[in-house]
Amino acid sequence: MTLVAIIGATLAAGIGSVWLAEVLLRLGLGGGGRVGPQHLLSLAAGALLATAFMHLLPEAFEGHVEAHNLFATLLVGLVFFFLLEKAELWHHGHEHDPAEQHAHDHHGHDHGHHHRRGPGGWTLLTGDSVHCFGDGVLIASAFLADMRLGLVAALSVLAHEVPHHIGDLIVLRQRGAARNVALLKVSLAGAVSVLGGVVGYVLVGHWHDALPYFLVVASSSFVYVALADLIPQLQRRLPVSQVLAQVAWLGLGIAAVTLASQLAHGGHAH
């Protein structure tokens, strides 16, 4: 039953986020519309921070692992994701052509894997696939701790992948891919989340005692993405009305995760 839930959740987060991004693009919401990239980024940042600090970390600390060890793991995780960006495994440089820069302006979280020139965008899709595999492992870890936690983690992944996939779809189209072809390619990359979910289910199942550490690593990923990738894109000099809108969408992301957690858990605290 847990494995079925993991597969369903990783499908929804991995592919559902791509299709939702496509819907937003068709409606014109990913660009200069009333709901733009800044709003989506704020929403995603709020969802990630709430998931990490209100759900994943408290669940990890309910175990029998010493707090010192878990905080050390959190620190190592944050440094790891920083180094991963620096190593350009998921971060393919800052050299954008004008088309890519335009897409980057619409681009949300991507664990830093911005896009380098490449035939047909395969570099972009390879980075996506690696990233989605990691998301699948993190979602599986959360499900194995608690079904409610798994649903919250999956919703948070979906939220921060939407602005990311908006950027991916724009980049592929500007490389000449037809709308449906771009959608198919990014969806296939998103489907790798399912593979990550199954691998995570097997790994955590064999090393159940290590589950608190998996949850803390998941938290470090969410915190790093929110603070290093998303929020810096929001730190611009803006009119007061736009700043208030950012704060409101950030709060909406936090509230949405909290509400989803309560609904998934039948309204009872864990």
Secondary structure by P-SEA (a helix, b strand, c coil): caaaaaaaaaaaaaaaaaaaaaaaaaacccccccccaaaaaaaaaaaaaaaacccaaaaaacccccaaaaaaaaaaaaaaaaaaaaaccccccccccaaaaaaaaaccccccccccccccaaaaaaaaaaaaaaaaaaaaaaaaacaaaaaaaaaaaaaaaaaaaaaaaaaaaaacccaaaaaaaaaaaaaaaaaaaaaaaaaaaacccaaaaaaaaaaaaaaaaacccccccccccccaaaaaaaaaaaaaaaaaaaaaaaaaaccccc
